[in-house]
Amino acid sequence: MRLVLDTGIIIAFVNEEKDKSLKSVEKIFELTKNGKLQTSISSITISEIYSFFYKRREPKKAVGISAMIEEIGVMAINLDKELAKKGGIFKSKYAISFADAIILATCVDVKSMLITYDKEFSPVKDVQILRPEEFVEMLESPIKMKCGCGGNIKEIHKEIEGEKTKVSVCDNCGKELIDMDEGIRAQKKVRKGKNG
């Protein structure tokens, strides 16, 4: 799964902003460091971080954040001519800053979702946009499947030819689906029992 982090995510995390979901950001960094997520930032984010902390007369913090991002394994996507063009198009399409337009262009370019606190991205429909806690919740919640009738699919265990087998059942129409691997496993056991 690919993500692009907005600048505000990193600044809020480093500044330990109490009103932000820091544990979710920490989880994203942990999954990135462990190779379970492909997390990127736009190179414009590095520029924004340096600007933010230099204005606050904290240049060492900017350097430290840059090193931390690299150590975690967050990739910086460099701004090139094509990204600049896409950024210009997004700037004309939405009421967002140039930096945010470049970040949005980066998301589209690397086919990823954007993780942000910034409400400025609200009207954007070109990429999936989530807050960090929404993203982590999505990762941790089981996938909810739907039947063609609109009912929810739930997993049950059912005995089929003397074998306990996982079956997916629609809670509305009652249709049953057997996982192919489960069905093959059950068939092999039944055949083995008949031949043995």
Phi, psi and omega in degrees: 000135183252139178229152166238129179267134173284156182304319182301331178297313183290316180297316179298320181295312182294322180277359180050050180293121188296331183275005181252159182275073186295326179297325178292319178295318178301319178296318178298316179296320180297314179295326178293312181298326179276005176078014182268346176228147172259102184250135181229165168225160172279149177299338177295332177296320178299317178299316179295321178297313179299316180299314182301311185279331174293323176298328180272006181060043178232060184297328180295327179294319179299315179296318180297319179295317179301317179293319180298315180301315180296317181296323179292331181105016176284124182273135174267123178268118183288144177282121176239184184300317182293318177296321178299319177297312179299319178300318178298321178295315179295325178297322179285334184276325185234155177275071180231163179290164176299319180300316179293326177296321178291319178298317178297316178299323178297317178301313181296318182297318182263008177053061182225168174270160181254131176254119186206158168258350191286116179289346179301335181277356185311315182284351185289130179242001186282338178219160175284131183237126181225152168281158182305317181293328177292319179297312181296321177298319178298318179296321187272343181271143179292152179289129179262115181266151179240146175277164177300334180280352181101351179286162178276143177265130176234154181264134175227168173251132184225145178274122178235120182049045176081002181244133176286124186227141175286129181229138174264130185233137175281129181282357180256303185260347177084002178301143180245139176234132177255128176304134184302316179298319178296318180296317179295316179300315180296318179299317180298319179295319180295314179298317179299319179295323180287324182275341187272000000 
